[in-house]
Amino acid sequence: MSIYVGNLSYEVTQDDLSQTFAEYGTVKRVQVPTDRETGRMRGFAFVEMETDAEEAAAIEALDGAEWMGRDLKVNKAKPREERPSGGGGGGWSNQNRGGGGGGGRRY
């Protein structure tokens, strides 16, 4: 399981997070997602600890704590939701909207 860490400063690095969470146990992995287009950090991260007890201790100590000028939101990460595959919009065409494409019923 991993820990969700939200409301992070955009200046935070993986090393900053590793050092802070290491106070509560062994850090196995830190993920800091970045924006695909800008490369800028997205303001949240995921931290994996060695044991559930270490995760619980980190969550207890850091949730709501002020760090780097921000009040952290720290809790157990929820499993990633499966998103339907396929691209973009809802598959709408002019005909589906009932306008301009002809074929729509008018009363």
N, CA, C and O of each residue as an XYZ file, in Angstrom:
428
protein
N       0.844     -1.184      0.000
C       0.000      0.000      0.000
C       0.885      1.241      0.000
O       2.047      1.185      0.401
N       0.332      2.349     -0.447
C       1.130      3.562     -0.411
C       0.328      4.699      0.207
O      -0.872      4.583      0.455
N       1.025      5.791      0.444
C       0.468      6.968      1.100
C       0.306      8.072      0.066
O       1.210      8.327     -0.729
N      -0.854      8.728      0.081
C      -1.092      9.908     -0.746
C      -0.679     11.123      0.072
O      -1.055     11.250      1.237
N       0.097     12.016     -0.538
C       0.520     13.248      0.116
C       0.073     14.400     -0.771
O       0.586     14.570     -1.878
N      -0.876     15.187     -0.292
C      -1.427     16.270     -1.099
C      -1.153     17.635     -0.519
O      -0.659     17.774      0.600
N      -1.488     18.645     -1.310
C      -1.293     20.055     -0.987
C       0.185     20.386     -0.805
O       0.554     21.164      0.074
N       1.021     19.788     -1.646
C       2.461     20.019     -1.568
C       2.853     21.307     -2.278
O       2.206     21.731     -3.236
N       3.909     21.910     -1.794
C       4.518     23.034     -2.481
C       5.067     22.535     -3.815
O       5.538     21.402     -3.911
N       5.005     23.371     -4.833
C       5.524     22.963     -6.143
C       7.049     22.895     -6.168
O       7.641     22.483     -7.166
N       7.679     23.297     -5.074
C       9.139     23.259     -4.971
C       9.650     21.943     -4.377
O      10.857     21.705     -4.369
N       8.761     21.092     -3.885
C       9.149     19.847     -3.214
C       9.802     18.882     -4.204
O       9.389     18.782     -5.359
N      10.824     18.176     -3.730
C      11.507     17.172     -4.546
C      11.294     15.781     -3.924
O      10.827     15.656     -2.793
N      11.646     14.754     -4.687
C      11.590     13.383     -4.158
C      12.480     13.257     -2.930
O      12.107     12.594     -1.962
N      13.647     13.882     -2.956
C      14.566     13.809     -1.814
C      13.962     14.443     -0.565
O      14.114     13.914      0.536
N      13.271     15.587     -0.732
C      12.610     16.230      0.407
C      11.624     15.269      1.064
O      11.599     15.116      2.285
N      10.814     14.627      0.228
C       9.815     13.692      0.747
C      10.468     12.478      1.395
O      10.051     12.049      2.471
N      11.485     11.924      0.750
C      12.190     10.758      1.312
C      12.746     11.069      2.691
O      12.595     10.274      3.619
N      13.386     12.220      2.830
C      13.983     12.596      4.114
C      12.926     12.774      5.197
O      13.109     12.331      6.331
N      11.821     13.424      4.843
C      10.768     13.671      5.827
C      10.104     12.370      6.260
O       9.897     12.154      7.454
N       9.769     11.504      5.311
C       9.090     10.252      5.659
C      10.048      9.251      6.306
O       9.598      8.369      7.037
N      11.342      9.363      6.060
C      12.326      8.460      6.673
C      12.343      8.591      8.192
O      12.810      7.689      8.887
N      11.838      9.706      8.712
C      11.753      9.866     10.171
C      10.770      8.869     10.784
O      10.785      8.655     11.996
N       9.918      8.259      9.960
C       8.889      7.347     10.448
C       9.112      5.906     10.021
O       8.297      5.037     10.330
N      10.209      5.641      9.311
C      10.525      4.286      8.893
C      11.261      4.270      7.571
O      11.753      5.297      7.101
N      11.329      3.094      6.979
C      12.053      2.896      5.724
C      11.180      3.272      4.540
O      10.085      2.735      4.372
N      11.663      4.188      3.728
C      10.946      4.611      2.528
C      11.371      3.720      1.375
O      12.550      3.674      1.025
N      10.407      3.006      0.778
C      10.710      2.124     -0.350
C      10.710      2.872     -1.673
O      11.555      2.629     -2.534
N       9.745      3.797     -1.831
C       9.630      4.484     -3.112
C       8.865      5.796     -2.933
O       7.967      5.895     -2.097
N       9.233      6.797     -3.727
C       8.531      8.070     -3.759
C       8.219      8.389     -5.219
O       9.107      8.352     -6.071
N       6.951      8.704     -5.503
C       6.544      9.106     -6.852
C       6.009     10.531     -6.780
O       5.133     10.830     -5.969
N       6.536     11.402     -7.624
C       6.071     12.780     -7.708
C       5.580     13.011     -9.136
O       6.378     13.317    -10.022
N       4.258     12.865     -9.367
C       3.728     13.039    -10.721
C       3.943     14.468    -11.234
O       3.842     15.438    -10.483
N       4.236     14.567    -12.514
C       4.418     15.872    -13.132
C       3.417     16.052    -14.263
O       2.923     15.080    -14.834
N       3.130     17.292    -14.572
C       2.224     17.616    -15.661
C       2.855     17.208    -16.980
O       4.025     17.498    -17.228
N       2.099     16.545    -17.812
C       2.598     16.030    -19.085
C       3.108     17.140    -20.003
O       4.113     16.968    -20.692
N       2.418     18.270    -20.010
C       2.778     19.342    -20.943
C       3.849     20.276    -20.410
O       4.754     20.668    -21.146
N       3.755     20.640    -19.118
C       4.689     21.629    -18.574
C       5.881     21.006    -17.862
O       6.911     21.657    -17.688
N       5.747     19.737    -17.447
C       6.814     19.089    -16.691
C       6.843     19.529    -15.235
O       7.699     19.088    -14.468
N       5.915     20.392    -14.852
C       5.859     20.923    -13.493
C       5.160     19.921    -12.568
O       4.237     19.216    -12.977
N       5.616     19.875    -11.323
C       5.010     19.013    -10.326
C       3.526     19.351    -10.174
O       3.138     20.512    -10.304
N       2.701     18.346     -9.900
C       1.257     18.546     -9.843
C       0.722     18.826     -8.439
O      -0.488     18.980     -8.275
N       1.580     18.896     -7.429
C       1.138     19.275     -6.094
C       0.764     18.111     -5.188
O       0.238     18.314     -4.093
N       1.034     16.893     -5.643
C       0.808     15.727     -4.797
C       1.853     14.677     -5.111
O       2.565     14.763     -6.111
N       1.935     13.671     -4.229
C       2.925     12.607     -4.412
C       2.414     11.337     -3.735
O       1.416     11.349     -3.015
N       3.125     10.250     -3.988
C       2.833      8.971     -3.343
C       4.124      8.462     -2.716
O       5.190      8.509     -3.330
N       4.010      7.973     -1.478
C       5.169      7.460     -0.750
C       4.844      6.050     -0.300
O       3.784      5.807      0.276
N       5.755      5.117     -0.561
C       5.614      3.737     -0.081
C       6.610      3.506      1.041
O       7.800      3.793      0.914
N       6.090      2.976      2.149
C       6.936      2.665      3.301
C       7.106      1.143      3.388
O       6.389      0.390      2.729
N       8.050      0.712      4.196
C       8.360     -0.715      4.347
C       7.207     -1.508      4.967
O       6.897     -2.609      4.513
N       6.568     -0.949      6.008
C       5.506     -1.688      6.706
C       4.255     -0.822      6.874
O       4.310      0.402      6.755
N       3.127     -1.484      7.153
C       1.877     -0.773      7.421
C       1.997      0.085      8.674
O       1.428      1.175      8.738
N       2.735     -0.401      9.671
C       2.907      0.350     10.920
C       3.657      1.661     10.662
O       3.327      2.698     11.237
N       4.668      1.600      9.793
C       5.415      2.820      9.453
C       4.527      3.800      8.688
O       4.579      5.008      8.917
N       3.716      3.268      7.781
C       2.789      4.124      7.044
C       1.816      4.802      7.997
O       1.569      6.003      7.891
N       1.266      4.029      8.928
C       0.308      4.577      9.892
C       0.954      5.677     10.741
O       0.330      6.702     11.014
N       2.195      5.460     11.154
C       2.898      6.458     11.967
C       3.119      7.747     11.179
O       2.949      8.842     11.716
N       3.499      7.619      9.906
C       3.726      8.799      9.061
C       2.419      9.561      8.823
O       2.391     10.790      8.889
N       1.346      8.829      8.548
C       0.042      9.470      8.319
C      -0.398     10.213      9.574
O      -0.816     11.369      9.506
N      -0.301      9.546     10.711
C      -0.703     10.142     11.985
C       0.067     11.430     12.268
O      -0.516     12.426     12.695
N       1.377     11.407     12.028
C       2.224     12.555     12.348
C       2.105     13.696     11.340
O       2.192     14.865     11.715
N       1.907     13.366     10.068
C       2.025     14.401      9.036
C       0.703     14.946      8.492
O       0.690     16.032      7.913
N      -0.408     14.224      8.661
C      -1.677     14.725      8.141
C      -2.055     16.013      8.869
O      -2.205     16.026     10.091
N      -2.206     17.087      8.114
C      -2.547     18.391      8.681
C      -1.356     19.208      9.147
O      -1.507     20.368      9.531
N      -0.162     18.604      9.115
C       1.037     19.318      9.556
C       1.439     20.390      8.533
O       1.244     20.218      7.330
N       1.992     21.474      9.023
C       2.486     22.535      8.140
C       3.909     22.175      7.721
O       4.775     21.937      8.563
N       4.139     22.139      6.403
C       5.457     21.775      5.870
C       5.705     22.581      4.613
O       4.890     22.567      3.690
N       6.814     23.277      4.571
C       7.195     24.121      3.443
C       6.084     25.126      3.106
O       5.810     25.404      1.939
N       5.458     25.656      4.151
C       4.440     26.684      3.973
C       3.057     26.189      3.603
O       2.179     27.000      3.308
N       2.832     24.881      3.608
C       1.522     24.313      3.227
C       1.057     23.334      4.304
O       1.876     22.690      4.960
N      -0.262     23.225      4.484
C      -0.837     22.224      5.389
C      -1.027     20.935      4.599
O      -1.841     20.877      3.678
N      -0.280     19.913      4.962
C      -0.298     18.657      4.221
C      -1.604     17.889      4.390
O      -2.250     17.949      5.436
N      -1.972     17.175      3.350
C      -3.081     16.221      3.382
C      -2.420     14.858      3.156
O      -1.920     14.578      2.066
N      -2.421     14.018      4.187
C      -1.715     12.740      4.117
C      -2.674     11.620      4.533
O      -3.219     11.642      5.637
N      -2.875     10.642      3.644
C      -3.722      9.497      3.973
C      -3.344      8.297      3.113
O      -2.512      8.400      2.211
N      -3.971      7.154      3.406
C      -3.712      5.960      2.588
C      -4.186      6.233      1.174
O      -5.278      6.762      0.966
N      -3.367      5.873      0.209
C      -3.735      6.073     -1.197
C      -4.832      5.101     -1.572
O      -4.813      3.937     -1.174
N      -5.796      5.595     -2.350
C      -6.859      4.731     -2.853
C      -6.367      4.075     -4.134
O      -5.576      4.666     -4.870
N      -6.830      2.855     -4.408
C      -6.422      2.199     -5.658
C      -6.838      3.046     -6.859
O      -7.887      3.690     -6.847
N      -6.016      3.035     -7.873
C      -6.301      3.805     -9.078
C      -7.543      3.250     -9.763
O      -7.666      2.042     -9.963
N      -8.461      4.144    -10.120
C      -9.677      3.709    -10.793
C      -9.380      3.425    -12.251
O      -8.635      4.152    -12.908
N      -9.982      2.345    -12.742
C      -9.833      2.016    -14.153
C     -10.678      2.978    -14.973
O     -11.862      3.165    -14.692
N     -10.081      3.580    -15.971
C     -10.814      4.478    -16.852
C     -11.092      3.763    -18.150
O     -10.269      2.977    -18.621
N     -12.258      4.032    -18.738
C     -12.540      3.399    -20.028
C     -11.523      3.845    -21.073
O     -11.117      5.007    -21.103
N     -11.120      2.915    -21.925
C     -10.164      3.282    -22.961
C     -10.896      3.945    -24.109
O     -12.125      3.916    -24.174
N     -10.165      4.520    -24.980
C     -10.773      5.235    -26.109
C     -10.470      6.706    -25.961
O     -10.230      7.192    -24.856
N     -10.480      7.394    -27.041
C     -10.063      8.783    -26.988
C     -11.199      9.759    -26.841
O     -12.324      9.515    -27.276
N     -10.887     10.834    -26.239
C     -11.621     12.079    -26.201
C     -13.114     12.059    -26.004
O     -13.661     11.160    -25.366
N     -13.760     13.050    -26.553
C     -15.166     13.420    -26.397
C     -16.139     12.293    -26.140
O     -15.702     11.176    -25.867
N     -17.374     12.518    -26.211
C     -18.345     11.492    -25.901
C     -18.859     10.798    -27.141
O     -19.881     10.115    -27.075
N     -18.196     10.946    -28.258
C     -18.639     10.297    -29.473
C     -19.828     11.008    -30.115
O     -20.572     10.398    -30.883
N     -20.009     12.268    -29.814
C     -21.138     13.023    -30.350
C     -20.842     13.510    -31.755
O     -19.719     13.905    -32.071
N     -21.856     13.477    -32.584
C     -21.764     14.056    -33.914
C     -22.879     15.072    -34.045
O     -23.712     15.195    -33.147
N     -22.911     15.791    -35.128
C     -23.975     16.772    -35.332
C     -25.345     16.118    -35.280
O     -26.289     16.723    -34.772
N     -25.478     14.913    -35.785
C     -26.773     14.245    -35.776
C     -27.233     13.973    -34.351
O     -28.423     14.088    -34.059
N     -26.328     13.620    -33.470
C     -26.704     13.333    -32.097
C     -27.172     14.580    -31.357
O     -27.936     14.474    -30.398
N     -26.735     15.735    -31.777
C     -27.085     16.972    -31.082
C     -28.443     17.499    -31.511
O     -28.969     18.420    -30.886
N     -29.017     16.942    -32.553
C     -30.347     17.354    -32.968
C     -30.355     18.635    -33.774
O     -31.427     19.173    -34.053
N     -29.219     19.130    -34.150
C     -29.208     20.373    -34.915
C     -28.485     20.183    -36.203
O     -27.751     19.209    -36.363
N     -28.660     21.038    -37.082
C     -27.922     21.234    -38.311
C     -27.575     20.056    -39.193
O     -27.232     20.288    -40.353
N     -27.634     18.834    -38.756
C     -27.187     17.746    -39.596
C     -28.299     17.065    -40.350
O     -28.061     16.058    -41.018
N     -29.516     17.588    -40.263
C     -30.651     16.930    -40.927
C     -31.007     15.651    -40.200
O     -30.292     15.242    -39.285
N     -32.058     15.035    -40.576
C     -32.427     13.743    -40.016
C     -33.054     13.825    -38.629
O     -33.636     12.836    -38.183
N     -32.968     14.938    -37.934
C     -33.577     15.050    -36.616
C     -35.052     15.369    -36.742
O     -35.458     16.075    -37.665
N     -35.861     14.857    -35.822
C     -37.308     15.111    -35.870
C     -37.606     16.496    -35.367
O     -37.023     16.940    -34.377
N     -38.490     17.175    -36.023
C     -38.904     18.500    -35.574
C     -40.402     18.488    -35.377
O     -41.131     17.967    -36.221
N     -40.867     19.042    -34.297
C     -42.302     19.033    -34.001
C     -42.907     20.400    -34.175
O     -44.108     20.575    -33.966
